[in-house]
Amino acid sequence: MNQQTEKLELIEWLVKQSDSSVIERFQKLKGENFNSPDSEREMTPDERAFLYRIQFLEDRSSQEQDECRDFYEQYL
């Protein structure tokens, strides 16, 4: 499986999560990586892309999230 597919599967999984502890762990990870000015240089491009995607999904409205989930569910 290539990295792009793995990232999309992680995004799909994260969108479906309702367990607040899982989401809180990802938010903590994102916060730790985005709070340090040097952190982006320390992250790999794939890690940076994944964290930006998570941030993008968090900024979307619930309707947009539902539409995104519906789109990805067709591939499950």
C-alpha positions in Angstrom: 0.0 0.0 0.0 1.4 3.4 -0.9 1.7 6.3 1.5 -1.1 8.3 -0.1 -3.5 5.5 0.4 -2.4 5.0 4.0 -2.9 8.7 4.7 -6.4 8.6 3.2 -7.3 5.6 5.3 -6.1 7.4 8.4 -8.1 10.4 7.5 -11.2 8.2 6.9 -10.7 6.5 10.3 -10.2 9.8 12.1 -13.4 11.3 10.6 -15.4 8.3 11.8 -14.1 8.5 15.4 -16.5 9.4 18.1 -14.3 8.5 21.0 -13.2 11.8 22.4 -10.0 10.3 23.9 -8.7 9.4 20.4 -9.5 12.8 19.1 -7.9 14.5 22.1 -4.7 12.5 21.5 -4.5 13.7 17.9 -5.2 17.2 19.0 -2.4 17.0 21.5 0.0 15.6 18.9 -1.0 18.3 16.5 -0.6 21.0 19.2 2.9 19.7 20.2 4.0 19.8 16.6 2.5 23.2 15.7 3.5 25.1 18.8 7.2 25.0 18.2 8.6 27.2 15.5 11.2 24.6 14.6 8.8 21.7 14.6 7.9 21.9 11.0 11.5 21.5 10.0 11.6 18.4 12.2 8.5 16.7 10.7 8.7 14.7 7.5 6.6 16.0 4.6 4.1 13.2 5.1 3.7 14.0 8.8 3.2 17.7 7.9 0.6 16.8 5.2 -1.3 14.6 7.6 -1.4 17.2 10.4 -2.5 19.9 8.0 -5.2 17.6 6.7 -6.4 17.0 10.3 -6.5 20.8 10.9 -8.4 21.3 7.7 -11.0 18.7 8.7 -11.4 20.3 12.2 -12.1 23.7 10.6 -14.9 22.3 8.4 -18.5 22.5 9.4 -20.3 19.4 10.5 -22.2 19.4 7.2 -19.0 19.4 5.2 -17.6 16.6 7.4 -20.8 14.5 6.8 -20.3 15.0 3.0 -16.7 14.0 3.3 -17.6 10.9 5.3 -20.3 10.0 2.8 -17.7 10.3 -0.1 -15.2 8.0 1.6 -17.7 5.5 2.8 -18.4 4.4 -0.8 -14.9 3.0 -0.9 -15.3 0.8 2.2 
